[in-house]
């Protein structure tokens, strides 16, 4: 019968599933798009490729006999909440730290509050309703809330939790950690928030499979102690105690620490680092030190890349003979501050003004681009692979904001076995990626050059320009405003009025804007983590931005 024919007998063949890669005994790697694994996603009931990151976390929590500590920006997955509740009931000490922007249960929001939220936040609420509405009747009952709203589940079980306002402040830049420590021995470290969007996919986008993320599960009492010490600094006395929690730059500085797990060397550092401490000793400094060891290759899969010193180090590595490939989340890849542009050898300016330190590569590469992702999904990884032997990963985006403002984690794992898993994920993303300079961006660059030349002709303000190669001598030629902006200038009144970039400014810089409170600056930082600002209208969607305030900020900000 026809129904019994094999794929080959029917005249076509199905692609072979790749074999699972070997894992280290004490360090396991998982990715939610792993082609060698399949699972049934628990909420939309879809059978799909990938490691079930939520189930891996649940399984790790289920082993707890004494303690479970969770520090994650956002926790919305009910299976993880249920696992924590079950362990609490079994006598295990459970503690949870969240980012304050995401520390309120969705079910606690009133209809009026939801109506006043920006469109993207209303979309997040709609996702919550579909997650919790188990019988699919379009209504969320109290019973469904009790079983599906993760934070309500924690609170009903009286699991103690705090956020980054526990130090008495309006919150740090961003509590962006994503780790779990079980019994002082097992560490879960991931780039994913504990949400459907980051792990499984969105209800509103049936084709989505979750933002591309990775996870490490490590067994090491020594490394677990380091993570627990960091957790305790943030926790302080916990809820109801003294306001002695420490977040952001209030935390004591801890340099990178190194441990040996089996035969593998692992380095760990927690952000942020105060400006008074040398950059080389910061988390970005650890990333830079690791990149500088490259002899053959560097492959990057990054959500956002805007740290100038890191791309400068990559340029040196590339000029020394190492191949460099980079994939960046499409929403960030071609912004004026993106270091993808430097690697492609071009620059985009804001109002014909470049960042003073901007340095496009004189020998640009075409192996930079954006991955093709399912609709609704983002490239949320933050990893680099050096010589297919060393992996840089964690929650830490490659930005100055992550380095000097956010609570973050960077791990550097020296293991070809571990690196092979990340290499497979990179190659999966790199296959069919859109590489090189897109025609639309080249068109934008050309239009900007013409516009800036027109402004130059109108203002007739000649001056000196520092060429792209900072080791060569300046040319005394009349530059365009774009070129002139690349040259160092003395501080002036005009310079002090330079627009603040909503996508890259620190919380302190946003707080200094007229009419922007610390709380509002915090909202702006949180909003851009989900979606970068692309227009003034995006800013108008932030709660607290009135029409009057927006008009006041119109000439103060850019994106």
NORSULVEN-V966501 format. One record per residue. N is the residue number from 1. PHI is phi in whole degrees, -180 to 180 (none if undefined). D_CENTER is the distance of its C-alpha to the mean C-alpha in Angstrom with 1 decimal. Layout:
n:N phi:PHI d_center:D_CENTER
n:N phi:PHI d_center:D_CENTER
This chain:
n:1 phi:none d_center:52.3
n:2 phi:-62 d_center:49.4
n:3 phi:-64 d_center:47.0
n:4 phi:-91 d_center:47.6
n:5 phi:-70 d_center:46.8
n:6 phi:-78 d_center:43.9
n:7 phi:-59 d_center:41.3
n:8 phi:-67 d_center:43.3
n:9 phi:-65 d_center:46.5
n:10 phi:-80 d_center:45.1
n:11 phi:98 d_center:44.5
n:12 phi:-146 d_center:40.7
n:13 phi:-122 d_center:38.4
n:14 phi:-92 d_center:35.0
n:15 phi:-63 d_center:32.2
n:16 phi:-74 d_center:32.3
n:17 phi:-77 d_center:29.4
n:18 phi:-64 d_center:28.3
n:19 phi:-72 d_center:29.3
n:20 phi:-60 d_center:26.9
n:21 phi:-83 d_center:25.9
n:22 phi:-61 d_center:27.3
n:23 phi:-116 d_center:25.3
n:24 phi:-68 d_center:26.0
n:25 phi:-63 d_center:28.0
n:26 phi:-108 d_center:25.7
n:27 phi:-135 d_center:22.2
n:28 phi:-110 d_center:21.2
n:29 phi:-114 d_center:18.3
n:30 phi:-136 d_center:17.3
n:31 phi:-134 d_center:15.3
n:32 phi:-81 d_center:15.6
n:33 phi:-127 d_center:17.2
n:34 phi:-56 d_center:19.5
n:35 phi:-71 d_center:22.7
n:36 phi:-88 d_center:25.0
n:37 phi:-120 d_center:24.3
n:38 phi:-139 d_center:25.2
n:39 phi:-155 d_center:25.0
n:40 phi:-96 d_center:26.0
n:41 phi:-64 d_center:23.2
n:42 phi:-74 d_center:24.6
n:43 phi:-105 d_center:24.2
n:44 phi:-98 d_center:25.0
n:45 phi:59 d_center:27.1
n:46 phi:-95 d_center:25.9
n:47 phi:-89 d_center:26.6
n:48 phi:-150 d_center:23.9
n:49 phi:-69 d_center:22.6
n:50 phi:127 d_center:19.9
n:51 phi:-84 d_center:19.7
n:52 phi:-80 d_center:19.7
n:53 phi:-62 d_center:16.9
n:54 phi:-61 d_center:18.2
n:55 phi:-67 d_center:21.7
n:56 phi:-61 d_center:20.7
n:57 phi:-68 d_center:19.3
n:58 phi:-59 d_center:22.5
n:59 phi:-63 d_center:24.7
n:60 phi:-66 d_center:23.4
n:61 phi:-62 d_center:24.0
n:62 phi:-63 d_center:27.4
n:63 phi:-82 d_center:28.6
n:64 phi:-65 d_center:28.3
n:65 phi:-113 d_center:31.7
n:66 phi:-126 d_center:31.0
n:67 phi:-142 d_center:27.5
n:68 phi:-139 d_center:24.0
n:69 phi:-115 d_center:21.3
n:70 phi:-124 d_center:18.0
n:71 phi:-126 d_center:15.2
n:72 phi:-146 d_center:12.4
n:73 phi:-58 d_center:10.7
n:74 phi:-144 d_center:12.6
n:75 phi:-128 d_center:15.5
n:76 phi:-128 d_center:17.4
n:77 phi:-82 d_center:18.7
n:78 phi:-67 d_center:22.5
n:79 phi:-66 d_center:23.2
n:80 phi:-68 d_center:21.0
n:81 phi:-61 d_center:22.7
n:82 phi:-63 d_center:26.0
n:83 phi:-65 d_center:25.6
n:84 phi:-66 d_center:25.0
n:85 phi:-63 d_center:28.0
n:86 phi:-63 d_center:30.1
n:87 phi:-69 d_center:29.5
n:88 phi:-60 d_center:30.2
n:89 phi:-64 d_center:33.4
n:90 phi:-85 d_center:34.3
n:91 phi:96 d_center:34.2
n:92 phi:-78 d_center:30.9
n:93 phi:-80 d_center:29.3
n:94 phi:-114 d_center:25.9
n:95 phi:-134 d_center:23.5
n:96 phi:-134 d_center:20.3
n:97 phi:-120 d_center:17.9
n:98 phi:-126 d_center:15.6
n:99 phi:-76 d_center:13.9
n:100 phi:-63 d_center:17.0
n:101 phi:-64 d_center:15.8
n:102 phi:-119 d_center:15.6
n:103 phi:-99 d_center:18.6
n:104 phi:-107 d_center:21.3
n:105 phi:-60 d_center:22.6
n:106 phi:-60 d_center:22.4
n:107 phi:-69 d_center:26.1
n:108 phi:-83 d_center:26.9
n:109 phi:-76 d_center:26.2
n:110 phi:-83 d_center:29.5
n:111 phi:-60 d_center:30.3
n:112 phi:-66 d_center:30.7
n:113 phi:-64 d_center:27.3
n:114 phi:-63 d_center:25.7
n:115 phi:-64 d_center:27.9
n:116 phi:-88 d_center:26.7
n:117 phi:-79 d_center:23.0
n:118 phi:-59 d_center:21.2
n:119 phi:-58 d_center:21.3
n:120 phi:-66 d_center:17.7
n:121 phi:-74 d_center:18.1
n:122 phi:-65 d_center:21.5
n:123 phi:-64 d_center:19.9
n:124 phi:-65 d_center:17.8
n:125 phi:-67 d_center:21.1
n:126 phi:-62 d_center:22.9
n:127 phi:-61 d_center:20.5
n:128 phi:-59 d_center:21.4
n:129 phi:-62 d_center:25.1
n:130 phi:-70 d_center:25.1
n:131 phi:-67 d_center:23.4
n:132 phi:-86 d_center:26.1
n:133 phi:-73 d_center:29.0
n:134 phi:-69 d_center:30.3
n:135 phi:-92 d_center:33.7
n:136 phi:66 d_center:32.3
n:137 phi:-91 d_center:34.9
n:138 phi:83 d_center:32.6
n:139 phi:-120 d_center:33.1
n:140 phi:-111 d_center:31.2
n:141 phi:-82 d_center:33.8
n:142 phi:-64 d_center:33.6
n:143 phi:-65 d_center:33.9
n:144 phi:-66 d_center:31.0
n:145 phi:-62 d_center:28.9
n:146 phi:-64 d_center:30.1
n:147 phi:-101 d_center:29.0
n:148 phi:-128 d_center:25.8
n:149 phi:-87 d_center:24.1
n:150 phi:-55 d_center:22.1
n:151 phi:-72 d_center:22.4
n:152 phi:-64 d_center:26.1
n:153 phi:-61 d_center:26.7
n:154 phi:-65 d_center:25.4
n:155 phi:-69 d_center:27.5
n:156 phi:-63 d_center:30.6
n:157 phi:-85 d_center:30.5
n:158 phi:60 d_center:30.3
n:159 phi:-76 d_center:27.2
n:160 phi:-68 d_center:26.4
n:161 phi:-146 d_center:23.0
n:162 phi:-135 d_center:21.7
n:163 phi:-132 d_center:18.8
n:164 phi:-80 d_center:18.0
n:165 phi:-96 d_center:21.2
n:166 phi:-68 d_center:23.3
n:167 phi:-89 d_center:24.1
n:168 phi:90 d_center:26.0
n:169 phi:-97 d_center:23.5
n:170 phi:-80 d_center:21.7
n:171 phi:115 d_center:18.5
n:172 phi:-77 d_center:16.2
n:173 phi:-53 d_center:13.6
n:174 phi:-165 d_center:11.1
n:175 phi:-86 d_center:11.7
n:176 phi:-108 d_center:8.2
n:177 phi:-61 d_center:10.0
n:178 phi:-148 d_center:10.5
n:179 phi:-140 d_center:13.9
n:180 phi:-133 d_center:17.5
n:181 phi:-123 d_center:20.7
n:182 phi:-116 d_center:23.9
n:183 phi:54 d_center:27.3
n:184 phi:61 d_center:26.3
n:185 phi:-140 d_center:25.9
n:186 phi:-104 d_center:23.2
n:187 phi:-118 d_center:19.5
n:188 phi:-103 d_center:16.7
n:189 phi:-129 d_center:13.4
n:190 phi:-142 d_center:10.6
n:191 phi:-91 d_center:7.0
n:192 phi:-97 d_center:8.4
n:193 phi:-75 d_center:9.5
n:194 phi:-88 d_center:13.3
n:195 phi:-134 d_center:13.9
n:196 phi:-61 d_center:15.9
n:197 phi:-63 d_center:13.4
n:198 phi:-84 d_center:10.7
n:199 phi:-111 d_center:13.7
n:200 phi:-110 d_center:16.8
n:201 phi:133 d_center:16.7
n:202 phi:-98 d_center:17.9
n:203 phi:-62 d_center:21.6
n:204 phi:-73 d_center:21.9
n:205 phi:-125 d_center:20.9
n:206 phi:-56 d_center:23.2
n:207 phi:-80 d_center:22.1
n:208 phi:-70 d_center:18.4
n:209 phi:-126 d_center:17.5
n:210 phi:95 d_center:14.0
n:211 phi:-56 d_center:10.7
n:212 phi:-65 d_center:10.8
n:213 phi:-139 d_center:9.7
n:214 phi:-130 d_center:11.6
n:215 phi:-148 d_center:13.4
n:216 phi:-114 d_center:16.0
n:217 phi:-118 d_center:19.1
n:218 phi:-123 d_center:21.0
n:219 phi:-106 d_center:24.5
n:220 phi:-166 d_center:25.4
n:221 phi:-58 d_center:27.1
n:222 phi:-66 d_center:26.5
n:223 phi:-69 d_center:22.7
n:224 phi:-61 d_center:22.7
n:225 phi:-62 d_center:24.8
n:226 phi:-64 d_center:22.3
n:227 phi:-66 d_center:19.5
n:228 phi:-65 d_center:22.3
n:229 phi:-60 d_center:23.3
n:230 phi:-65 d_center:19.8
n:231 phi:-60 d_center:19.9
n:232 phi:-63 d_center:23.4
n:233 phi:-61 d_center:22.7
n:234 phi:-72 d_center:20.3
n:235 phi:-72 d_center:22.8
n:236 phi:60 d_center:25.9
n:237 phi:-86 d_center:28.8
n:238 phi:79 d_center:26.6
n:239 phi:-65 d_center:27.6
n:240 phi:84 d_center:31.1
n:241 phi:-93 d_center:31.4
n:242 phi:-66 d_center:31.3
n:243 phi:-82 d_center:28.5
n:244 phi:-111 d_center:27.6
n:245 phi:-66 d_center:23.9
n:246 phi:-132 d_center:21.8
n:247 phi:-132 d_center:18.2
n:248 phi:60 d_center:16.5
n:249 phi:-74 d_center:19.1
n:250 phi:-72 d_center:21.8
n:251 phi:-68 d_center:21.0
n:252 phi:-64 d_center:23.3
n:253 phi:-67 d_center:22.0
n:254 phi:-128 d_center:21.6
n:255 phi:-68 d_center:21.6
n:256 phi:-58 d_center:20.2
n:257 phi:-119 d_center:22.3
n:258 phi:-122 d_center:23.6
n:259 phi:-132 d_center:25.1
n:260 phi:-111 d_center:26.9
n:261 phi:-117 d_center:26.3
n:262 phi:66 d_center:29.3
n:263 phi:-111 d_center:29.6
n:264 phi:-104 d_center:25.9
n:265 phi:-88 d_center:24.5
n:266 phi:-128 d_center:21.1
n:267 phi:-110 d_center:19.6
n:268 phi:-138 d_center:17.3
n:269 phi:-147 d_center:16.2
n:270 phi:-109 d_center:14.7
n:271 phi:-92 d_center:13.4
n:272 phi:-94 d_center:14.5
n:273 phi:-120 d_center:17.6
n:274 phi:-65 d_center:20.3
n:275 phi:-59 d_center:21.4
n:276 phi:-73 d_center:24.8
n:277 phi:-95 d_center:23.5
n:278 phi:-53 d_center:23.5
n:279 phi:-57 d_center:20.3
n:280 phi:-62 d_center:21.4
n:281 phi:-97 d_center:21.2
n:282 phi:-87 d_center:17.6
n:283 phi:-63 d_center:14.5
n:284 phi:-64 d_center:14.1
n:285 phi:-64 d_center:17.8
n:286 phi:-65 d_center:17.4
n:287 phi:-61 d_center:15.1
n:288 phi:-62 d_center:17.8
n:289 phi:-60 d_center:20.6
n:290 phi:-69 d_center:19.4
n:291 phi:-61 d_center:19.0
n:292 phi:-67 d_center:22.5
n:293 phi:-83 d_center:24.1
n:294 phi:-63 d_center:23.6
n:295 phi:-113 d_center:27.0
n:296 phi:-117 d_center:26.6
n:297 phi:-158 d_center:23.1
n:298 phi:-136 d_center:19.4
n:299 phi:-120 d_center:17.1
n:300 phi:-124 d_center:13.4
n:301 phi:-130 d_center:10.9
n:302 phi:-129 d_center:7.8
n:303 phi:-66 d_center:5.4
n:304 phi:-148 d_center:6.9
n:305 phi:-138 d_center:9.8
n:306 phi:-138 d_center:12.0
n:307 phi:-92 d_center:13.6
n:308 phi:-61 d_center:17.2
n:309 phi:-66 d_center:18.6
n:310 phi:-70 d_center:16.4
n:311 phi:-70 d_center:17.5
n:312 phi:-64 d_center:21.0
n:313 phi:-65 d_center:21.1
n:314 phi:-63 d_center:20.1
n:315 phi:-61 d_center:23.0
n:316 phi:-63 d_center:25.3
n:317 phi:-61 d_center:24.3
n:318 phi:-64 d_center:24.9
n:319 phi:-66 d_center:28.2
n:320 phi:-84 d_center:29.3
n:321 phi:116 d_center:29.2
n:322 phi:-82 d_center:25.8
n:323 phi:-78 d_center:24.4
n:324 phi:-122 d_center:20.9
n:325 phi:-128 d_center:19.0
n:326 phi:-146 d_center:15.5
n:327 phi:-121 d_center:13.6
n:328 phi:-132 d_center:11.0
n:329 phi:-51 d_center:9.8
n:330 phi:-54 d_center:13.1
n:331 phi:-69 d_center:12.2
n:332 phi:-119 d_center:11.1
n:333 phi:-60 d_center:13.3
n:334 phi:-115 d_center:16.5
n:335 phi:-71 d_center:15.9
n:336 phi:-61 d_center:18.3
n:337 phi:-90 d_center:15.8
n:338 phi:-74 d_center:14.1
n:339 phi:-76 d_center:15.4
n:340 phi:-59 d_center:16.1
n:341 phi:-65 d_center:19.1
n:342 phi:-58 d_center:20.3
n:343 phi:-66 d_center:20.4
n:344 phi:-84 d_center:22.3
n:345 phi:81 d_center:24.6
n:346 phi:-128 d_center:24.4
n:347 phi:-141 d_center:23.4
n:348 phi:-118 d_center:22.8
n:349 phi:-112 d_center:24.0
n:350 phi:-101 d_center:23.8
n:351 phi:53 d_center:27.4
n:352 phi:63 d_center:28.6
n:353 phi:-128 d_center:26.9
n:354 phi:-90 d_center:24.6
n:355 phi:-62 d_center:22.6
n:356 phi:-58 d_center:25.3
n:357 phi:-94 d_center:23.4
n:358 phi:-58 d_center:22.4
n:359 phi:-147 d_center:23.7
n:360 phi:-60 d_center:23.8
n:361 phi:-70 d_center:24.9
n:362 phi:-74 d_center:28.7
n:363 phi:-115 d_center:28.4
n:364 phi:-66 d_center:25.6
n:365 phi:-120 d_center:24.3
n:366 phi:-105 d_center:24.1
n:367 phi:-95 d_center:21.7
n:368 phi:-123 d_center:18.6
n:369 phi:-178 d_center:17.4
n:370 phi:-128 d_center:15.5
n:371 phi:-80 d_center:15.9
n:372 phi:-90 d_center:18.1
n:373 phi:-119 d_center:16.5
n:374 phi:-59 d_center:18.4
n:375 phi:-55 d_center:18.7
n:376 phi:94 d_center:16.1
n:377 phi:-97 d_center:13.4
n:378 phi:-122 d_center:10.2
n:379 phi:-85 d_center:8.9
n:380 phi:-106 d_center:5.7
n:381 phi:-63 d_center:6.8
n:382 phi:-140 d_center:6.4
n:383 phi:-128 d_center:10.1
n:384 phi:-133 d_center:13.3
n:385 phi:-123 d_center:16.9
n:386 phi:-110 d_center:19.9
n:387 phi:54 d_center:23.3
n:388 phi:55 d_center:22.4
n:389 phi:-131 d_center:23.0
n:390 phi:-126 d_center:20.0
n:391 phi:-118 d_center:16.4
n:392 phi:-107 d_center:13.6
n:393 phi:-152 d_center:10.7
n:394 phi:134 d_center:9.0
n:395 phi:-93 d_center:6.2
n:396 phi:-81 d_center:6.4
n:397 phi:-71 d_center:4.8
n:398 phi:-87 d_center:8.4
n:399 phi:-137 d_center:9.5
n:400 phi:-70 d_center:12.4
n:401 phi:-61 d_center:11.0
n:402 phi:-66 d_center:8.9
n:403 phi:-75 d_center:12.2
n:404 phi:-117 d_center:14.7
n:405 phi:-134 d_center:13.6
n:406 phi:-89 d_center:11.0
n:407 phi:-85 d_center:11.9
n:408 phi:-143 d_center:9.8
n:409 phi:-134 d_center:11.1
n:410 phi:-119 d_center:11.8
n:411 phi:-120 d_center:14.3
n:412 phi:-121 d_center:16.6
n:413 phi:-113 d_center:18.9
n:414 phi:-95 d_center:22.1
n:415 phi:-159 d_center:23.3
n:416 phi:-61 d_center:24.4
n:417 phi:-67 d_center:24.5
n:418 phi:-65 d_center:20.8
n:419 phi:-60 d_center:20.0
n:420 phi:-62 d_center:22.0
n:421 phi:-67 d_center:19.7
n:422 phi:-69 d_center:16.6
n:423 phi:-66 d_center:19.1
n:424 phi:-63 d_center:20.2
n:425 phi:-64 d_center:16.8
n:426 phi:-63 d_center:16.4
n:427 phi:-64 d_center:19.9
n:428 phi:-61 d_center:19.4
n:429 phi:-72 d_center:16.8
n:430 phi:-73 d_center:18.9
n:431 phi:-63 d_center:22.0
n:432 phi:70 d_center:22.7
n:433 phi:-67 d_center:19.8
n:434 phi:-93 d_center:20.8
n:435 phi:-108 d_center:21.4
n:436 phi:82 d_center:22.9
n:437 phi:-83 d_center:23.3
n:438 phi:-64 d_center:23.7
n:439 phi:-55 d_center:27.0
n:440 phi:-64 d_center:25.6
n:441 phi:-73 d_center:23.7
n:442 phi:-60 d_center:26.8
n:443 phi:-63 d_center:28.8
n:444 phi:-65 d_center:26.7
n:445 phi:-62 d_center:27.1
n:446 phi:-62 d_center:30.9
n:447 phi:-64 d_center:31.2
n:448 phi:-67 d_center:29.5
n:449 phi:-60 d_center:31.8
n:450 phi:-64 d_center:34.8
n:451 phi:-62 d_center:33.8
n:452 phi:-71 d_center:33.3
n:453 phi:-65 d_center:36.6
n:454 phi:-65 d_center:38.3
n:455 phi:-64 d_center:37.1
n:456 phi:-61 d_center:38.3
n:457 phi:-63 d_center:41.7
n:458 phi:-70 d_center:42.0
n:459 phi:-87 d_center:41.1
n:460 phi:51 d_center:42.9
n:461 phi:-119 d_center:41.0
n:462 phi:-70 d_center:41.2
n:463 phi:-176 d_center:39.6
n:464 phi:-95 d_center:38.2
n:465 phi:-126 d_center:35.0
n:466 phi:-91 d_center:33.1
n:467 phi:-61 d_center:32.6
n:468 phi:-63 d_center:29.4
n:469 phi:-86 d_center:30.8
n:470 phi:-69 d_center:30.7
n:471 phi:-86 d_center:33.6
n:472 phi:-92 d_center:36.0
n:473 phi:-85 d_center:38.2
n:474 phi:-62 d_center:37.6
n:475 phi:-98 d_center:39.6
n:476 phi:-87 d_center:41.9
n:477 phi:-135 d_center:41.4
n:478 phi:-69 d_center:40.7
n:479 phi:-87 d_center:37.0
n:480 phi:-75 d_center:35.2
n:481 phi:-57 d_center:33.1
n:482 phi:-61 d_center:29.9
n:483 phi:-66 d_center:31.6
n:484 phi:-62 d_center:32.9
n:485 phi:-67 d_center:29.6
n:486 phi:-76 d_center:28.5
n:487 phi:-84 d_center:31.4
n:488 phi:-64 d_center:31.1
n:489 phi:-128 d_center:32.9
n:490 phi:-75 d_center:34.5
n:491 phi:-61 d_center:33.1
n:492 phi:-148 d_center:34.8
n:493 phi:-60 d_center:34.9
n:494 phi:-61 d_center:33.6
n:495 phi:-67 d_center:30.6
n:496 phi:-67 d_center:29.9
n:497 phi:-96 d_center:29.7
n:498 phi:-60 d_center:27.0
n:499 phi:-62 d_center:24.6
n:500 phi:-91 d_center:21.3
n:501 phi:-82 d_center:18.3
n:502 phi:-62 d_center:16.5
n:503 phi:-87 d_center:13.1
n:504 phi:-125 d_center:13.4
n:505 phi:-65 d_center:15.9
n:506 phi:-74 d_center:15.6
n:507 phi:-61 d_center:16.7
n:508 phi:-64 d_center:20.0
n:509 phi:-67 d_center:20.5
n:510 phi:-68 d_center:19.9
n:511 phi:-61 d_center:22.2
n:512 phi:-79 d_center:24.8
n:513 phi:-68 d_center:25.1
n:514 phi:-62 d_center:28.4
n:515 phi:81 d_center:28.3
n:516 phi:-103 d_center:24.7
n:517 phi:-83 d_center:24.7
n:518 phi:-60 d_center:22.2
n:519 phi:-65 d_center:21.5
n:520 phi:-69 d_center:21.0
n:521 phi:-60 d_center:18.7
n:522 phi:-63 d_center:16.5
n:523 phi:-64 d_center:16.6
n:524 phi:-64 d_center:15.7
n:525 phi:-62 d_center:12.5
n:526 phi:-65 d_center:11.6
n:527 phi:-64 d_center:12.8
n:528 phi:-73 d_center:10.8
n:529 phi:-66 d_center:7.4
n:530 phi:-81 d_center:9.1
n:531 phi:-148 d_center:11.1
n:532 phi:-65 d_center:11.9
n:533 phi:-72 d_center:15.5
n:534 phi:-123 d_center:18.0
n:535 phi:-164 d_center:21.2
n:536 phi:-66 d_center:23.1
n:537 phi:-63 d_center:23.4
n:538 phi:-62 d_center:19.7
n:539 phi:-66 d_center:20.4
n:540 phi:-64 d_center:23.6
n:541 phi:-80 d_center:21.7
n:542 phi:-74 d_center:20.4
n:543 phi:-55 d_center:22.8
n:544 phi:102 d_center:25.1
n:545 phi:-93 d_center:25.2
n:546 phi:-80 d_center:28.9
n:547 phi:-60 d_center:30.7
n:548 phi:-66 d_center:32.3
n:549 phi:-68 d_center:29.1
n:550 phi:-62 d_center:27.5
n:551 phi:-62 d_center:30.7
n:552 phi:-68 d_center:30.5
n:553 phi:-87 d_center:26.9
n:554 phi:-53 d_center:27.6
n:555 phi:-94 d_center:28.8
n:556 phi:-105 d_center:26.4
n:557 phi:-126 d_center:23.0
n:558 phi:-143 d_center:21.4
n:559 phi:-153 d_center:18.2
